[in-house]
Amino acid sequence: MTRRTETRNRPQVAFVSTYPPTECGLATFTQDVLQAVERHGWDGVVVSADHETRINHPDPRVIYQIRREETDDYIEAAQLLNRSPVRAVSLQHEYGIFGGEMGDKVLTFLKHLRAPVVTTLHTVVPKPSEPMREILQAVVRASDAVVVMAGTAVRLLDTVYHAPTHHVYVIPHGAPEPLPISPQEAKARIGMSGRIVLSTFGLVSRGKGIEDVIRALPAVVEQFPNVMYLVLGETHPKVRAHEGESYREFLMSEVERLGLQNHVVFVNRYLSLEDIRLYLRATDVYITPYLNPDQITSGTLAYAIAAGCVALSTPYLYAREVLGDGGGMLVQFNNPHSIADALLQLLSDPVLMRYHRLVAQRKAAGLSWHKVGQAYARLFDRVGRDLALPFGVVQPAMASYLESQRAG
């Protein structure tokens, strides 16, 4: 029996987002959610966004490509979905991927869309500009359901954006299952046997704060000379097109200036999922030293926690929420001394490391793509089947969460 025959009666959801082979975290997230909901009874198609020109797309799921600044493309994409058999549209909202001022062309798409839409918000900043606030408020009002990845985002939508929240759900950023090998075997595979492995992965760009970790290392290496810090990933393609490899070259010059050539490794390539799983399995402490305090989600931190890594992070919004009750430690922004102190505290105290690792492992189950895909599938089913049904099944605690925030 062919796959077409097997799935011909399955409901269909259309994802509107960037999508591989585009190299960005949003594209990877979209592909992961699509594959996850397909394991829970849905079929996925894609309207890919953020194109300068259309390409011969390698994935047959991509049924349309939106050129970033072509208004007619947004209208045509909406009309295509209106005529299609899709029962729900999953819009991935990020200001940077749609055309117009602050991505306001997405509102043209929503204005012409008649199919039920579930919007996942990837950015909800606490102090938005007026255009940002108005666009996000309009997106939330035009959506049949809204997904955020942290409870903090619900409070911001309510108190800062003055947007309705009765249809907002918290579904975590998903992550793959840990690689089923021991950390020692993973270290051996990457040539790090006997080393204490620290790592940061993702597309490299200014604002990631990697220089602060490098500047923290001399104090750590003095006490733990077997420490190795892995900077995993290539430079973000849009950054590389604008400024080349200047940031990476700056980081490498810092490594040389501080005499850390034997303690820092740059893996300058786009990592496959299997690469990421292997490196995370080998990691003792995963670090997100990001500089933007308003960051409301981090796929890399979710991946690390799901892999059972102990995490070290600056206190951006997502990290504060995820690590607030353990699984890692928070450090100050732009402060190598704070990073060094936290690393020394962790590496000097096996009991503390074990505690945070156990907390991370407890959290990992809720971050699995299986559970996240199930939550999205249930939400698509509810929105696509009967909008009159009451909300609250995916995240029944949302009403009480909002009340507690307002009362506080």
N, C-alpha and C positions, 0 to 999 in steps of 0.2 A: 504494500500500500504506500502511495507517495505521501510526502508531507502535505501537499496541497489537499489531498483527499482527507487526510487525518484531521486537518485544522480548518476545513472549509466552513464549519459552523462556529468557530471560535470568534469572540468579539475582537474588534480591532481598535487600537489606539494609535493616534498620530503624534509623534514627538516633534516639536518645533524648537530647534536649538542648533548650536554648532555640533558637528559630528565628525568622527574620524573619516578620512585621514587628517583632518585639522588637528594640530597638536596643541591642545589646551585642556585644562582640567574639566571644563564644562562639557567638552565633547566626549571625554572619557566617561564622565558621570552619566551622560545621556545614554551612551551605549550600554553601560552597566545596568541602568534601570530598565532599559528596553529588554535586555536579555533576562533580567530577573523577573519581569512581569510575564514574559513568554513562558517561563517555567510555572506560572500560576494561571494558565488558561487563556491568556490574551495573545494576539499577534500584533506586532509593532511595525509601523511604517514611519518614515522620517521626512519632514520638510526641513532641510538644512539651511542654516542662516550664516550671515557674515561672509558672503562671497563678494569678491570684486568682479569676477566673471564666473560663469558656470563652467564646470569641469565634467569630464566623462567619469561619473562617480562609480567606484568599484563595488559598492554595496547596493544590491537591487532593492533593498528596503527604502532607499532614498527616492521618493516619488516627485520631489520638486526642490529647486534650489532658489533661495531668495538672495538677489544681489542687494547688497547693503543699502545703497542709496536710491534704489529704483522703487518709487512708491507703487507703481502698477504691480510689481511682484508681490507686495504684501496683500493687495486686493485679490490678485489672481490665486495666490496660495489659499486664502480664506475661502474663496468661491470653489476651488477644487475640493477642499475638505467638506464644504457644505454639500457637494454633490456625491461625495464618496460614502462608503458604508461605515466609516469610522463612528464608533459610539462615544468616544471621548478624545479630546485633544490635550496633550500634556505640553504646556508652554514652559520652557525654562527661561526665566527672566534674569537677565544681567544687563546693566546699562550699556556695557561696551559692545554688545554684539548686534544691536539693531541700529539702523541709520537715523538721521535727523539729529536734533538737539537732545543730548542725553538719551538717545535711543527712542525718541518719541514716535518713530514710525511704527513701533509695535502697536500703538493705539489704533492706527489705521487697520492693521490686521484684525484686531479685536472688534473694531466697529463693524467689519464686514463678515465676521465669523458668526455662524448660527449653531454650530455644533457645540455641545457642552465642553467647557474648558476647565482644566485643573492646572493652575499656575504654581510652579515651584520658584520661590524667591531665593536667589543666591546672594543678594546684597540688600540689607536693611540697615542703613547707617543711622546713628543716633542724632546727627546734626546735618540733615540733608539741605542742599540748596533748594530754593523754591521750585525750580523745574523738576528736580528729583522727587520732591515730596508729592507734587501734583501728578507726575507720571505714575508713581507707585500707587498712589491712592486710586487713580483711574483704573489701573491694572487690577487691583484687588476688587474694586466694585464691578468690573466687567467679568470676573471669574466666578464660576459656579462653586469652586472650591480652591483653597490656597494652601500650599504646603510650605512650611518653614522647617529648618533643621535644628533650631534651638528655641527653647521657651522664651528666651530674652527677646526674640524677634516678635513674638505675639504682643508683649508689653509695648514694644516700640510702635508697632502698627496701631495699637490702641491709643497711646498717649502722645506720640509725636506726629504720626501721619493722620490721626483721626479717621482711620479707615475701619470699616466693619470687620469684626473678628468672629462672628458666629459661625463662619464657614472656614475658619483657619485650623489647620491640623499640624501637629509636630510629628514628622517622620524623620528619623536620623539619617545622616549621610551614610550610605552603605559601605561595606568593605568586604574584601574576600576572606575566605577562611585561611587561617595560618597554614603555612607549608608544613606537612606532616613529617618533619625531620627534627632532630635535636638542634639546639643552637650551636653545639660544637661541630656537628656535621655541616651546618650552613656556613660557619666560619671557615671550615676546611675547604669548602667549595669555592670560596672567594679569596682564598689565600690569606686568611686572617686568624689562623689557629694561634691560640695563646694571647690574643689581643683583646683589650677592652674596646668594643666597637661603639662609637657614637655616630649618628647619621642624621642627615637632613635630605629629603628627596623632593623632587618636583622641578618644574621649569624655573631656571635661575634668572633672577632679575633684581634690580635695586628695590629695596623695601623688604627683602627677605631677612635682612639682619645677619647674614652669614659671617660678615666681618667681625661681629661681636663675639661669636663663638670662637673664631680663630684667635682673636685677641685674648680670650679667656684661657686658651690652652696652655700657655707657658706655666702658669701656676698649677694646673692640673698635671701636666707632664712631669713636673718636678717631683710630685709624690707618686704618680702612676705612670712610669715611663713606657708602659705597654699600651697606652691609649692611642687609638687611631680614629680620626674624624673623617667620615666619608661624605662628600658633597655629591649627591647623586642626581644627575639629570643635565640635559643640555640647556643652553640659554633659550629663553622664550623666543619663538620665531619673530614675533612683532618687535621685540626689543633688539634682536640681532639685526633686523632690517633697518632699524633706526640708528643704532649706535655700535653695531658690531659686537665684539667680545670684550668691550672695555671694562665692564663690571667684573667678569671672570678674571681678566688680566690684573685688575686691581686686587682681587682676592688672592691671586697667586703671588703677587708682589708682597702682600702682607705675610703670607706663609714664609717667603724667603727672608723677609726683613726680620721675622721673629725666630728664624732657624727651625722651622717646624716641618721641613721637607719630609722627614721620616714619620710624621704624625698626621698628615692631611693628604687625602687622595681625592682627586676630582675625576668622576666618571662622567665624561662629557658626551653623553648620547641620550636619545629618547628611550626611556626604559619600558620594556614590555611588562605585562602584569606578572609574569613568572620571575622576571628580574626583581621587581619590587618585593614580591613575596619572599624571595631568597634573601635579599639584603635585610629586610625587616626581621626575618627569623634569626639572622646573625647579629642583630643590633641589641646592645645592652641598654642604651639610653637614646631615645629618639628626641630630637630637638627641633622646635619651631620657634625661632627667634624673631618672628615677624615684627615689623615696626608700626603697622596700622592698628591702633587700638579698637577700631570700629569693625574689624573683620568678624562677620557673623557665622562663618563656616570655614572649615578646613578639611578637605578630603584627605590630605596627607596625615593629619593628626588622627582622624578617624581610622585610617588604615593602620597606623602604628598601634593604637589602642586595641584594635581588633586582633592584631598580631601578638598582643600580650606584652608589648614593649613598655618599659617605664618611660614616661614622657617628661620633658622639660620644656617649658614654653613661657614666652612673654604673655602678659594677661590681656590679650585681645578678647573680645566678647565671647567667642566660641570656646576658647581655651578656658576662660574663667568658669564657664558653665560645665564643661566636660570634666575638668580636672579639680573642680572645687571640692569634691568629696573623695579625692584620692585618685590613684593611677599615675601620679606624677607630681611635679612641683612647678610653681609659677615663679618667674624671675622678673626683674625690672627691665623696662624698655631701655635700649641703648646703653646697657650696663654690663660690660664684660666681667667686672668684679662680681656682680650678682650671679652671673652664669657660673663662674669659677667656684664660688662659694657653694652653690647648690650641687654642682657636680662632685665636689670634694665631700660634701655631706652624704650624698648617695653612695659614692664609691667606697667611702670609709665605713659604711654601716650596712652590712649584709641583711640585717633584720629589716631595716627601712626599705631597702631595695625589694626584698621579698614581699613586704606588705603592699607596696605600690604595684608590684607585678600581679599579685593576687587580685587586687581591686580592678586592674585593667582586664584581667582575664574574666572577671565577673561581668564587666561591661561589654565584653566582646560579643556575647551571644546576641544582644539586642542590636548590634551593628551589622550582623551578617546580611549579605544580599538576599538570602532566602527570606528572612523576616521583613526586610525593607521591601522586597518585591511583593510579598504577600500583602503588606499594608497598602502599597500603591494599587495593586490589583483590586483590593476590596473597595478602595476609594473610587477607582475608575468604574467599577461595577455599580456602585451606588449612584454616582453622578450620571452615568450613561443610561441607567435603567429607569430611575424614577427620582427626579429632582424634588418631588414633594415629600420624600421620606426624610425623617429628622436626621440631623447630622450628629456626630459624636461617637460613631462606632469605631473609627480608626484610632482616635485618641480621646477616650471618654473623660479623661482628667482635665481637658482643656477648660471647661467652664469653671471648675474649682480653681484651676491655676489662675485664670483671669481675676476671679473674685479675690483670691489671696493677694495678687499684685495690687489691685485697686485698694484693698483694705490696708495694705502696708504703706 
